[in-house]
Structure formats: structure tokens, C-alpha cells
């Protein structure tokens, strides 16, 4: 999803665009050496916990939905395990 799509989805689901959360989650997108493989950073349970510490409990919900939306683009479903941290993200096989 694009930044704007994430923001619109958050506004629809949570009543706020949570722009700072989406920018924070995708901070490393397109930057060497990560490119689109930036998702291994912050796109997991540990990243959600960090988002909650930085931005608050509702932001954590928006962060989780952002991550789910991105993972769904990779073929992930709600029945699949949710990555715990960066190592788990890689172990599950997203990269």
C-alpha cells in the first residue's frame, strides 16, 4: 500500500490518519541497503510495541493494521503466524 492508502485506511478504521506512524514504519523504504525489504524493520510485534511507546495505544492498532496490509500483499493471511521481530520476519520467509 502507498502512504496515502495507509492513511485513508487508518482514518476509516480508527478515526485518525496516523501519518507519523506510517512514516515511521516505512522510514527505511527505498533506502540502501533495504529498498522494499525495509519491512523486516519494524513490521512485526516488536515494532508495534515500539510504535505504542512512541505514539500511544491507538497508534499501535494503526501500526498493526499497516503491517497486516503490507504482509497481505506478500500472501500472508490472518491464519499465518505474525512475525515477532526482525529475525522471525526473515525466518517465516517473507525475504
Secondary structure, 3 states (H helix, E strand, C coil): CCHHHHHHHHHHHHCCCCHHHHHHHCCCCCCCCCHHHHHHCCCCHHHHHHHHHHHCHHHHHHHHHHHHHHHHHCCCCCCCCCCCCHHHHHHHCCC
